[in-house]
């Protein structure tokens, strides 16, 4: 089926680690589109219910009403084809299928704004972001602040959980780290650091 409208569409990608302001930037762009009186639809994955069931929410608590879908195909199923601007948050929960959906939307004349992690907890490129970055007309790389040293952070450090690729979590489960402080996977020394700190906090005993 051909949905071409005669207007040029394009893809904008906002990528970076957790706590870097990706969702906030997407919300800002979508609000600007609304001010311009464009028809806007926003989608989030059903898997992400950390802060709200039916809103995209930034870690700074900026919010925007969204439609919840189980898969990338659900975006097309729920799309009103009069929509001019399509926002998609947490792209990594949709997997590789989001690439073709984004292409179809842009080819049909829609502005597509997508946010997601560009690397996983091992520091590897995180599907579908590498392909989306190749196809996008506009790319914005956001950086967080490393919680260890204060330098610009490009990595998302997983602190707990298993070795599954996707583990939904926020503060307490993840933190932002720079290139130097990042440890691929789950840091094994966290327990030892805690024990050492606890021992240092104990009052010194009297000398024999």
Residue pairs with C-beta under 8 A, 6 or more apart in sequence:
3 81
3 104
3 107
3 108
3 109
4 107
4 108
4 109
5 108
5 109
5 110
6 109
7 109
8 109
9 105
9 106
9 107
9 108
9 109
9 110
9 111
9 112
10 106
10 111
10 112
10 136
10 137
10 138
11 102
11 103
11 106
11 112
11 114
11 132
11 135
11 136
11 137
11 138
12 29
12 111
12 112
12 113
12 114
12 136
12 137
12 138
12 139
12 140
13 114
13 115
13 116
13 129
13 132
13 133
13 136
13 138
13 139
13 140
14 22
14 25
14 26
14 113
14 114
14 115
14 116
14 140
14 142
15 22
15 115
15 116
15 117
15 118
15 129
15 133
15 139
15 140
15 141
15 142
16 22
16 117
16 118
16 141
16 142
16 143
16 144
16 154
17 117
17 119
17 142
17 143
17 144
17 153
17 154
17 155
17 156
17 176
17 177
18 59
18 117
18 144
18 156
18 170
18 174
18 175
18 176
19 59
19 144
19 145
19 153
19 174
19 175
19 176
20 142
20 143
20 144
20 153
20 176
21 58
21 59
21 60
21 142
21 144
22 58
22 89
22 115
22 116
22 142
23 56
23 57
23 58
23 59
23 62
23 89
23 115
24 58
24 59
24 60
24 62
25 115
25 140
25 142
26 56
26 87
26 89
26 113
26 114
26 115
27 56
27 58
27 62
27 63
27 64
28 62
29 87
29 113
30 40
30 42
30 64
30 85
30 87
30 113
31 64
33 40
33 84
33 85
33 111
34 40
38 84
38 85
38 111
39 80
39 82
39 83
39 84
39 85
40 83
40 84
40 85
40 86
40 87
41 67
41 78
41 79
41 80
41 83
41 85
41 86
41 87
42 56
42 64
42 65
42 66
42 67
42 86
42 87
42 88
42 89
43 66
43 67
43 68
43 69
43 74
43 75
43 78
43 86
43 87
43 88
43 89
44 55
44 56
44 66
44 67
44 68
44 69
44 88
44 89
44 90
45 68
45 69
45 70
45 90
45 93
45 94
46 68
46 69
46 70
47 90
47 93
47 166
47 168
48 89
48 90
48 93
48 168
49 168
50 57
50 168
50 169
50 170
51 57
51 61
51 170
52 63
53 68
54 65
54 66
54 67
54 68
55 63
55 64
55 65
55 66
56 63
56 64
56 66
56 87
56 89
56 90
57 63
59 170
59 171
64 87
66 87
66 89
67 78
69 75
69 77
69 78
71 94
71 97
72 94
72 95
72 97
72 98
72 100
72 101
73 97
73 101
75 86
75 88
75 98
75 101
75 105
76 101
76 104
79 86
79 105
81 108
83 110
84 110
84 111
85 110
85 111
85 112
85 113
86 105
86 110
86 111
86 112
86 113
87 113
87 114
88 94
88 98
88 102
88 112
88 113
88 114
88 115
89 115
89 116
90 115
90 116
91 98
91 114
91 115
91 116
91 117
91 128
91 129
91 132
92 116
92 117
92 120
92 126
92 127
92 128
92 129
92 166
93 166
94 101
94 128
95 127
95 128
96 127
96 128
96 131
97 128
98 114
98 128
98 132
99 128
99 131
99 132
99 135
102 112
102 114
102 132
102 135
103 135
105 112
106 112
114 132
114 136
116 126
116 128
116 129
116 132
117 126
117 129
117 156
118 125
118 126
118 129
118 130
118 133
118 141
119 125
119 126
119 154
119 155
119 156
120 126
120 156
120 165
121 156
121 157
121 158
121 165
121 167
121 174
121 184
121 185
121 186
122 184
122 185
123 155
123 182
123 184
133 139
143 152
143 153
143 154
144 152
144 153
144 154
144 176
145 151
145 152
145 153
145 176
146 152
146 153
146 176
146 177
146 178
146 181
147 153
147 175
147 176
147 177
148 177
148 178
148 181
149 178
149 180
149 181
151 178
151 180
151 181
152 178
153 176
153 177
153 178
154 178
154 179
155 176
155 177
155 178
155 179
155 182
156 174
156 175
156 176
156 177
157 174
157 175
157 176
157 177
157 181
157 182
157 183
157 187
158 167
158 173
158 174
158 185
158 186
159 172
159 173
159 174
159 175
159 186
159 187
159 190
160 169
160 172
160 173
160 186
161 167
161 169
161 173
161 186
163 185
163 186
167 173
177 183
